Amino acid sequence: MVLNPKVESRLRLTLTKIILLPSWIGIALALSLSPLLRAAPPRVRYLPFGLSVILLGLPHGAVDHLVPARIRDTSISIASVGFVGAIYFFVGGLYFLWWLIHPSSAAIFFIILTLFHWGQGDLYALLTFIAVEHLPSRSERILSLCVRGSLPMLVPLIFHPDAYQRALASFVAIFTREVDISILFNSTTLLSVAVLVATLTIVVVFAGAYRVSQGAAIRPFAIDIAELGLLWSLFAVVQPVFAVGVYFCVWHALRHIARLALIDNQSRMSLIDGEISLSVQRFARDAAPLTGVTLLLFILFFWLLPQSPADIEAYGAVYLVGIAVLTAPHVIVVSWMDFRQNVWGN
């Protein structure tokens, strides 16, 4: 996508208003609700994930079948749609089999996979929406990805290990009662994770500060640091299921939807012209069919379970395992987008 400077500046301003500002406000509101959440029943904590079924969360991956044609700026073909469908069928199917055979390791892999995926989503947003100049090299971008992905996946582990263990165990319990994930929650592991994430954060801050001292723009760096602080606060303070659910909807999914809009010529032009509603309508139209199909598959998954979920936490666990199975092929599509859009530089 090549735009003249004035158009690029106008587009970035629009993205700040409709993507970045709402994500910052959403996280700030979640932080403000933290005292109330401590006494709230589990159904309140799972509310963001419940909303994600139809609002931003689940739909954000339902346009993957259109990505190959749009990123190449060619007509949508049966071959391109079928290729993405095959990735979902085989990769998603294999990962589901992994859950059936050894759910404990499948759950741990889901943490690692989501760490990478949410980190890559934030990296693209930093480079495109915020136009950072302090991440010029591939190693610095990898470091930023690791830090950004670690915040939603590892900071809750550090500050809320009991709630984290309860949620992870509920995933595994869908398939077996022999849950063995205790190694993740002993004091040595928790201390090691805390030191690792804190060290990586400090390194990425100082590396960025060095780049600024060498001439990189300071405003995008300041936004990057402010977002790090905001996310650290969210996942350290707010009950983890609620915090991750809010992040999934108003941060990760919203930014990915904006990324999809930028590779759709009509959506991109509507954003440039400030006609946001047209872009929203196009995404809703494109995402609706496969969101509906996915919901039907989730209903079938619930129906095939040997016993019905007993409470909201069990329902949430089943939904998140379904999300995990979809995430594996989704990461392949997004990684291909990263390659095509030169996210990793030369």
C-alpha positions in Angstrom: 0.0 0.0 0.0 1.6 3.2 -1.2 0.0 6.5 -0.1 1.1 10.0 -0.4 2.1 11.6 3.0 -1.1 13.7 3.4 -3.4 10.7 2.8 -1.3 8.5 5.0 -1.4 11.0 7.8 -5.2 11.3 7.4 -5.6 7.6 7.5 -3.5 7.2 10.6 -5.5 9.9 12.3 -8.7 8.0 11.5 -7.2 4.7 12.9 -6.2 6.5 16.1 -9.7 7.7 16.6 -11.5 4.5 15.8 -9.0 1.8 16.8 -6.3 3.1 19.2 -8.4 5.4 21.4 -11.2 2.9 21.9 -8.7 0.2 22.9 -7.0 2.5 25.4 -10.4 3.6 26.9 -11.6 0.0 27.1 -8.5 -1.1 29.0 -8.8 2.0 31.3 -12.4 1.1 32.0 -11.5 -2.5 32.8 -8.9 -1.2 35.3 -11.5 1.1 36.9 -13.8 -1.9 37.4 -11.2 -4.0 39.2 -12.4 -3.4 42.8 -15.9 -4.5 41.8 -14.7 -7.6 40.0 -13.2 -9.1 43.1 -16.6 -9.8 44.6 -18.4 -10.4 41.2 -19.7 -13.9 40.3 -17.9 -15.9 37.7 -20.6 -15.1 35.0 -19.5 -11.4 35.2 -15.9 -12.3 34.7 -16.7 -14.3 31.6 -18.9 -11.5 30.1 -16.2 -10.2 27.7 -15.7 -13.7 26.3 -19.5 -14.1 26.0 -19.6 -10.8 24.0 -16.7 -12.0 21.9 -18.8 -14.7 20.3 -20.5 -12.1 18.1 -18.7 -8.8 18.8 -15.1 -8.5 17.4 -13.5 -11.6 19.1 -14.7 -14.6 17.1 -15.5 -12.6 13.9 -12.0 -11.1 13.6 -10.7 -14.4 12.2 -13.8 -15.1 10.0 -12.4 -13.2 7.1 -9.2 -15.3 6.7 -10.5 -16.9 3.5 -10.5 -13.5 1.8 -7.0 -12.6 2.8 -4.9 -14.2 0.0 -6.9 -12.4 -2.8 -7.0 -9.1 -1.0 -3.4 -8.9 0.0 -2.4 -9.7 -3.6 -5.1 -7.3 -4.9 -6.6 -9.9 -7.1 -10.1 -11.3 -7.6 -11.3 -13.8 -5.0 -11.1 -17.3 -6.4 -12.2 -20.8 -5.4 -8.5 -21.8 -5.2 -7.5 -19.1 -2.7 -10.6 -19.6 -0.5 -10.1 -23.4 -0.7 -6.4 -23.1 0.2 -7.3 -21.3 3.4 -10.1 -23.7 4.1 -7.6 -26.6 3.7 -5.3 -25.0 6.3 -8.2 -24.7 8.7 -9.3 -28.2 8.2 -5.9 -29.9 8.5 -4.2 -27.7 11.0 -7.2 -27.1 13.2 -8.1 -30.8 12.9 -4.6 -32.0 14.0 -4.6 -29.6 16.9 -8.0 -30.8 18.0 -6.7 -34.3 18.0 -3.8 -33.1 20.1 -6.3 -31.9 22.7 -8.0 -35.3 22.7 -4.8 -37.2 23.1 -2.8 -35.0 25.5 -4.8 -32.0 26.6 -2.2 -30.8 29.2 0.5 -30.2 26.6 -2.1 -28.9 24.1 -3.1 -26.3 26.7 0.5 -25.2 27.3 1.1 -25.0 23.5 -2.0 -22.7 23.3 -0.4 -20.3 25.8 2.8 -20.2 23.7 0.9 -19.9 20.4 -1.3 -17.1 21.7 1.7 -15.3 23.1 3.3 -15.3 19.6 0.0 -14.4 17.8 -1.0 -11.5 20.1 2.6 -10.2 20.0 2.6 -10.3 16.2 -0.7 -8.4 16.1 0.7 -5.7 18.4 3.9 -5.5 16.3 2.0 -4.8 13.1 -0.1 -2.1 14.9 3.1 -0.4 16.2 4.6 -0.3 12.8 1.5 0.7 10.8 -0.9 2.5 13.0 1.6 4.3 15.3 4.5 4.4 12.8 7.2 3.7 15.3 10.8 4.3 14.2 12.5 2.7 17.2 12.1 -0.9 15.9 14.2 -0.8 12.7 15.8 -4.2 13.0 14.4 -7.8 13.0 15.9 -8.5 16.4 14.2 -5.5 18.0 10.9 -6.4 16.4 11.2 -10.0 17.7 11.9 -8.5 21.2 8.9 -6.3 21.0 6.7 -9.2 19.9 7.9 -11.3 22.8 7.1 -8.5 25.3 3.7 -7.6 23.9 2.6 -11.2 23.7 3.9 -12.0 27.2 1.8 -9.3 28.8 -1.6 -10.9 28.3 -0.3 -14.5 28.6 2.3 -14.4 31.4 1.7 -11.3 33.6 -1.6 -12.9 34.8 0.4 -16.0 35.7 2.7 -13.9 37.8 0.1 -11.9 39.7 -2.9 -14.3 39.7 -1.5 -17.9 39.7 -4.5 -19.5 41.5 -7.0 -18.0 39.1 -4.8 -18.8 36.1 -4.3 -22.4 37.2 -8.1 -22.8 37.8 -8.8 -21.6 34.2 -6.1 -23.7 32.6 -7.2 -26.8 34.5 -10.8 -26.3 33.3 -9.5 -26.5 29.7 -7.8 -29.8 30.4 -10.7 -31.2 32.4 -13.0 -31.2 29.3 -11.0 -34.2 28.1 -9.5 -35.8 31.2 -9.7 -35.6 35.0 -6.0 -36.3 35.3 -4.8 -32.7 35.2 -1.1 -32.4 35.6 0.0 -28.7 35.1 1.4 -28.1 38.5 4.9 -27.5 37.2 3.7 -24.2 35.7 2.7 -22.9 39.2 5.5 -23.7 41.5 7.5 -20.8 43.1 10.5 -21.4 40.9 8.5 -21.2 37.7 6.6 -18.1 38.8 9.8 -16.3 39.8 11.6 -17.3 36.6 8.6 -16.0 34.5 8.5 -12.8 36.5 12.2 -12.1 36.0 12.0 -13.0 32.3 9.0 -10.7 31.5 10.4 -7.8 33.6 13.8 -8.1 32.0 12.4 -8.2 28.5 10.3 -5.2 29.2 13.2 -3.2 30.5 15.4 -4.2 27.6 12.8 -3.2 25.0 12.3 0.2 26.7 16.0 0.9 26.9 16.6 -0.3 23.3 13.8 2.0 22.1 15.2 4.9 24.2 18.6 4.4 22.5 17.0 4.5 19.1 15.2 7.8 20.0 18.5 9.2 21.2 19.9 8.4 17.7 17.1 10.3 16.0 14.0 8.0 16.0 10.7 9.8 16.5 9.9 10.3 20.2 6.1 10.5 20.0 5.5 6.9 18.7 8.1 5.7 21.3 6.1 7.4 24.0 2.9 5.8 22.9 4.6 2.4 22.8 5.8 2.9 26.4 2.4 4.2 27.6 0.7 1.1 26.1 3.2 -1.2 27.8 2.4 0.5 31.1 -1.3 0.3 30.5 -1.2 -3.4 29.7 1.1 -4.3 32.6 -1.4 -2.5 34.9 -4.4 -4.3 33.4 -3.0 -7.9 33.7 -1.3 -7.3 37.1 -4.5 -5.8 38.7 -7.6 -7.0 37.0 -9.0 -10.5 37.5 -7.3 -12.5 34.6 -10.3 -14.0 32.8 -12.0 -10.6 32.6 -8.8 -8.9 31.7 -7.9 -11.3 28.9 -11.5 -11.2 27.6 -11.5 -7.4 27.4 -8.0 -7.5 25.7 -9.2 -10.1 23.2 -12.1 -7.9 22.1 -11.1 -4.3 22.3 -7.4 -4.6 21.7 -6.3 -7.6 19.7 -9.4 -8.3 17.6 -10.1 -4.6 17.0 -6.6 -4.0 15.7 -6.7 -7.0 13.5 -10.0 -6.0 12.0 -8.4 -2.6 11.1 -5.5 -4.5 9.5 -8.1 -6.4 7.3 -9.7 -3.1 6.4 -6.5 -1.8 5.0 -6.1 -4.6 2.6 -9.6 -4.2 1.3 -9.6 -1.4 -1.3 -13.1 -0.2 -0.7 -12.7 -0.3 3.1 -9.4 1.5 2.9 -10.8 4.2 0.7 -13.8 4.7 3.1 -11.4 5.1 6.0 -9.3 7.6 4.1 -12.5 9.6 3.3 -13.7 9.3 6.9 -16.7 7.2 6.1 -16.1 4.7 8.8 -19.6 3.1 8.7 -19.0 1.7 5.2 -15.9 -0.1 6.4 -17.7 -1.5 9.4 -20.6 -2.7 7.2 -18.2 -4.4 4.8 -16.4 -6.2 7.6 -19.7 -7.3 9.2 -20.9 -8.6 5.8 -17.6 -10.5 5.1 -17.3 -12.0 8.6 -21.0 -13.0 9.1 -21.1 -16.3 7.1 -18.1 -18.0 8.7 -18.9 -16.6 12.1 -22.3 -18.3 11.8 -20.6 -21.6 10.6 -18.2 -21.5 13.5 -21.1 -21.0 16.0 -22.7 -24.1 14.5 -19.5 -26.0 15.0 -19.3 -24.9 18.6 -22.8 -26.0 19.2 -21.9 -29.4 17.7 -18.8 -29.5 20.0 -21.0 -28.8 23.0 -23.5 -31.5 21.9 -20.7 -34.2 21.5 -19.3 -33.6 25.0 -19.7 -36.7 27.2 -21.4 -34.5 29.8 -22.8 -31.0 29.7 -20.7 -28.2 31.3 -21.7 -27.8 34.9 -21.2 -24.0 35.3 -20.1 -20.8 33.5 -16.4 -21.7 34.0 -16.9 -25.0 32.2 -18.8 -23.3 29.4 -16.1 -20.8 29.1 -13.4 -23.5 29.0 -15.2 -25.3 26.1 -15.5 -22.0 24.2 -11.8 -21.2 24.7 -10.7 -24.7 23.5 -12.7 -24.0 20.4 -10.9 -20.7 20.0 -7.6 -22.5 20.5 -8.4 -24.9 17.7 -9.2 -22.0 15.4 -6.2 -20.0 16.5 -3.6 -22.5 15.1 -4.6 -22.1 11.4 -5.4 -18.4 12.0 -1.8 -17.8 13.1 -0.6 -19.4 9.8 -2.7 -16.9 7.8 -1.5 -13.9 9.8 2.1 -15.0 9.6 1.8 -15.2 5.8 0.3 -11.6 6.0 3.4 -10.6 8.0 5.6 -12.0 5.3 3.7 -10.3 2.4 3.6 -7.0 4.2 7.3 -7.1 5.2 6.6 -6.8 8.9 10.0 -8.3 9.6 12.0 -6.0 7.4 14.7 -6.9 5.0 
